[in-house]
C-alpha cells in the first residue's frame, strides 16, 4: 500500500513554491496527501477520547486528548510511523521546504493523535523550540486532518498569525481541517498559530476535531533563526464583538468564565515555571560560587595557594579586579604571566599590578597574546599577595539580550614561577 498519494510526490515543485511564497510565514496546504485507503484506516482506528490523555499543563482534564504512543494504536498507525522516518519521506519534506537534514522524532513529543471536542479552541502560540531530550532544533510542524465531516461554521480552522499581540497589525490565514488535508509550516519565533473555537450543533456533538501531527527537527539551524530555549508561548484571545449596553446571557457568562479560566491557567503555569527556573538558577549560582571558591591561579612552579582566587572564572577569564595568594615551597625570582585581551576592547588594556608589596603597570594590545615578567625576591615559605586591576572591561552580550553577561577584562593563558 502507498502511504503518500503518488500525485503528491509528482507535484512537489508546486508545493515548494507555495511554501516559499506563503504569508504570514512559510507554509503549504496539500490536499489528498495520504493514500485514500490508509487515510480511511487512520480515521477508523482513531483512538477514543480518554480523560487520562486529556490533562492540560496544570494536570486538569480538558477538551483535548493526545496520544503519543501511536505505534500502539493500530497497524495503520504503525505503517504511517514506519514511513515518516524513512529517507524517502524526509527527503520529500526537505525538497518542499528547503530545509535539509530533517530528523524524525521517535518520542512524538507534543505530536501524535490530537482530538479536540466541542467548545475547545487553541490560543495563538509559538511552539517550544528545542527537543527536550536530544536538544535538536524544532523546524517544522506537519499536520494531517482526519475529519470525514466538517463545516466551516463549526470553527476549528487552523489560523496562522503574523502578530497576535497587536490586533491592528495581525494578518491571518485560515485552513479548514478537512479530511486528508496536510499542512506543513515552519516553526520559529514568529510562526504564531492556533485554531478557532469549535462550535458544533447539538446534532453533531458526537464529532470532534481530529488530526495526526509530527514535528521535524535538525541538529543545527541558521544563526539568525536561533533563539534561547523556551517552552510554548501563548497569546490569550482578546476579541469579543460585544458592544456597550449588551445584556449578558448564560452563554456570555460561560464564555467569560472559560476565558478567565484559560488565562488563569496560563498564568499559573508561567508562575510555576518561573519558580522552577528560579530554583535552577539558584542551584547553578551556588555551584558556581563553590567552584569559584575552589578556583586556583593556573601557576606552574613550587607554590601552594592557601585560598581561592577572586575575580577569576573557571574558563580563565578575569573581571575588573583579581586577587590571589601564593605560599612558596621554593625560592622564586619572578612570576611570568601570559594573557590575551579581547579585540572588542578597541583600545589598550592597562593592568595595575601589586605583587609582594611592589607595584607595576603593564599595557596590553587588544586581540594580542602578551607575556610579562613580574620580579620577585621571595624565599621558601614566604606568603605573597597578587592583585591585578584592569582599566577596561567588556561584556560579550548586549544589554537585555541573551548570552554571556559577565564583565570581562582579559584571559589568563598561563602563569609560572621561575
N, C-alpha and C positions, 0 to 999 in steps of 0.2 A: 504494500500500500504506500502511495506517496504521502508525504507529510505536508509539504507546501505544494500548492497547486502549480503545475509546471508553467502556467502562463505568468505567474508572479516572477519566476526566475527570468523569463524571457523579457520582461518589461522593467528590469532593474534600472536601466538608464533613465527611464521616465521617473521612477521613484527617487532616484538620486537627485535629479533636477528639482523635483518638488521639495525634497528635504532641504537642499541648499538654499532655495529661494523663499522658504516659508517665513512667515511672521506670526506672532511676535518673537519667536525663536525657532530654531530649526526643528521641523517635524515632518512626517509624511503619514498619510492615511492610505492604507492598501485594502481594498475590498476583496472578498473571496480569497482570503490569504491561505487558509489551510485546505487540504483535500476535503471535499464536502462530506465524505463518509467518516473521516476521522473527526471532523468538527462536530458532526451529529453525535458520534460516540462520546466525545468530551462533554457535550451538553447533557446527554442521557445519564452519564456517570457522575455528573457534578455532585459533590458531597452535600448532604443535607445540613441545614443550619443547626449548629450546636453551640450552647452557651459557653462551653469551655474554650471554643475557638473565637469568641466574640468579646474578649476582655480588652478594654482600652488601656492607655498608658497608666491610668490610676487603678487598674485591676477591677474596674466596674464592667458589667455586661452592657454592651451597646448594640447598635443595629448593624454592625459589620462583623462578618466572620471570615477568618483567614485560615487556609490550610497550606502549610509549607511542606508537609510530608507528601508531596504529590506522587511520589513513586509507590505509595501505599494505597492510592485511591482506586486505580483500575489499570488494566493492560493498556488502554488507550492513553492514559496519562504517562505510563512508563514509556510507551513508544514515542510520545512527544518529547519527554525528558531525554531519551537517548539521542534523539535527533538534534536538539538545540545545543548539545555540547560537541557536535561534530564540526570539523573544519569547514565542511560544505555549507552549513548554516552560518557559522560565524564569519566566514569569508563573504557570504552574500550580504550580511548586515554591514560589514565593513565597506563593501563596494557602494552600498546605498548611502551610507552616512559619511564616508570618507575618513572614518576612524579606524586605524589599523590596530592589530594586536588585541582584539576583543577577547575577553575571558568570561566563561560561563561560571555561575555561582552554584555549586552543588548544595549549599546551605539554604538557598532560596530566602535569604534574609529580606523580609518585607514583601516577598513575592508569593507565588503560588496561586491558589484559587481565592478570589475575593467575591464575597456576596454581601450586598447592601440591601436592606429592607426599606419598606415604606417609611418616609419621614427622615431617612438618613441623607446627609449631604457631606461634602468634604471641603473645608475651607481651603482657599488658595494657599499654597505652600511650596517651598523648595525642599528637596529631599536631603537626607544625610549624604555626605559627600565622600566618605571612605568606608570600605567594608570593615566591620568591627573586628574581624578575626585576621584577615590577610593584609589589611591596610591598603588594598588596591583602591584606585580612583574610580568612583562611580561615574559612568559616562552616558549610559542610555537606559531608558525605560521602553519596554516592548509589551504592549497590552493587546490581548485578543479577546473580543467580546463574544459572549455565548448566550445571547438573549434572542430566542426564537420569536418572541413577540415583544415589541416595544414601540411606543408612540412618542412623538416629540413633546406633547403636552404633559407627559408623565415626568418630565425633568430628567435628572441623571446624566445630562450631557457632560462630557469631558470639556472643561473650559481651560484654555491656555491664556495667561495674562501677561501683559507687558509690565505692569506696575500696580499691583493690588493695593499698595499703600496710598495711592493717590487716585481717587475716583475720577477726577477731571482729566487725568492723563493715563488712563488704563485702556489699552487696546486689547480686545479679546477675540479668540476664535473658538468655536464650539464644534464638537464631534459627537454625533449620535452613537450610542452604544449598541449598534445593530449587529446581528448575528454574523460571525466570521469576518468582522472588520478588525483590522490590525492597525494600531497606532504606534509609531516609533518616534520618540523625541529625545533630544539631548537633555542631560541633567547637568546643570551648572548653577551659578549663583543668581541667575535671572530667569531660570526656567520655572516660573510660577504656574501652578496648575492645581485643579481641584475639580469637583463636579457639583452641579446644582442639586438642590434638594429633591428627593424622589417623592412625587405626589401621585400615588396610584389610586384609581377609582375603587370604590367598595367592591365591585365585582371582580377586580383583578388583584386584590391584596395577597393572594397566594403566590404571586410572582415576586421576583426580586431582580436586582441588577447584578449580573454575574459576569465574571471575567477571569482570565488567566494572565498573570503578569510575571515577567522575568526582568532582572536588572543585569546589565552587562558592564564589565569593568576593564580597565587597563592598568598595567603596572606603573606607567608614567602618564603624564599629560602636560600639555604646553604650560610653561610658567605663567603666562598671562591669565590662564583659566584656573590656576591652582589657588586654593584658599585654605586657611587653617581648618582643622576638623570641626565639624558641628553636627548636631542632630537635626531632625526635620524641624523647619521653622514655619509656623502658621501665621496667617493674617486673618483674624476673625472677620466674618462678613458683617458689614455695617449698612447695607442697603435695605431700606423699607420705604414703600410707596405711600406711607401714611401721611395725612395732612392734618393741620390743626383743626380741632373740633370733632375728630373721629371718635366714635363711641366704641370702646373695645368690647369684643365678644369673647366667648370662651376660647375660640381658636386663636385669637390675637394674644390672649394671656398665655396660652400654651406655647405659642411661638416665642414670646418674650422670655418665658421661663426656660425654654430649651436653649435659647441663645445665651442667657446668663449662665446656665449650667455648663455649656461648652466653653465659655470664656473663663469661668472659674476653674474648670478642669485644666485648661491650658495653663492658667496662672499657677495652679498648684503644681503641675508638672514642672514648670520652669523654676518654681521655688525649690522643689525637691532636688532638681538637677543642680541648681546653684549651691545648695548645701553640700551635695556630693562633690562638686568641683572645689568648693572651699576646703573640704576635708582633704582632698587630694593635694591641693596647693599647700596646705599646712604641713602635710606629711612630707612633701618634697622639700619645702623650706627647712624643715627640721633635719632631714637627711643631708641637705646641702650645708647647713650650719655645722653638723657634726663632721662632714667631710672637710670643711674649711678649717675647723678647729684642729684637725689632724694633718692639715697641709704642712709640708716642709719645703723649704727652698731647695731646688734641684742642684745641690752642691756636691761636687766630687772632691774628695780630699779628706783629710783627717780632722773631722769635726763632728760633733753631735748638736742637735737642735733641741733645747730643753722645752720649747713651746711652739705652738703653731704660728704660721705666718699670717699676718693680717694684710688684707688688700691684694692677695694673690688667689686667682681662681684655679680650679683643678686642671684646666686646659692650658695653663701657663700665662694667661692674660693678667695684667696688673692694672689696678684702678689708679685713681689720682695719687694715692699715698700707699706705701708698703712699708711694713716693719717686720724684721726677723731678728732672731738671736742665734749666735753661734758660740759653742764652747769647744776650743781647740784641743785635740788629743795629740797634736804635734805642733811644733813651731811653724809659723807661716809668715811669708814675706809679702804676699799680695793675694787679692781676690780678683779673678778675671771673669767678667760677665759679658755674654753675648745676647743682644736684644734685637728685636725687629719692631719698627714703628709703622703703623698703617699709613698708606698713602693718603687716606681720606683726611688726615690732619691738615694737609695743604701747606704746612709751614714747619720749620724746625721744632723739634721737641727738646725742651731744656729739662734735664734732670738735676735736681739739687740733692746731693747725696751726703749723708752723715754716716761715718763708719769708725768705730773705736774712738769717737770724740772728734775726729778730723772731718772737715767739710770740703766737698769737691763739687764742681759743676761740669756736666757733660752735655754737649749739644749733639743731637741725632737728626739725621735727614729722613724725611718721610719716605716710606717704601724701601728703605735700605736696612740691611743687616749690619750691625755695628758691634765690635768688641772693644771694651775699655778695661783698663787695669787700675785697681784701687790699691795703693801701697799699704802694707801692714807691717808692724813690728810687734808681733804678739807671740808670747811664749806659750808652751804647752800648759793646758789647764786654765788659761785665761778666758774670760767671758767677754764677747763683744756684741754690740748692737749695730744693726744696719737699718737705716731709714732712707727711703727714696721718695721724693716729692716731684711729681710731674707738672709742667707748666700748662700742658694742653691735654684735652680728653676728646673722646669720640664715642658716640652712641650708634651702633650699627643700624638699628631700625629707626624710622622716622616716628616722631611722637604720635601716639594714637593708632599706629599701625602694628600688626603682629610681627614678631621677630625678636631678636636679641636687644633688650633694653638696658643692658649693662653700660656703665660709664667706664670706658677703657682708655688706657694711655699708651701702653706698649706691651710687648710679649717677651718674656724671658725664654731664650732658646737653650742656654746652658750657663753654668757657673762652676768654677773650680778654684780650689786653693792651691797656691804654689809656695 
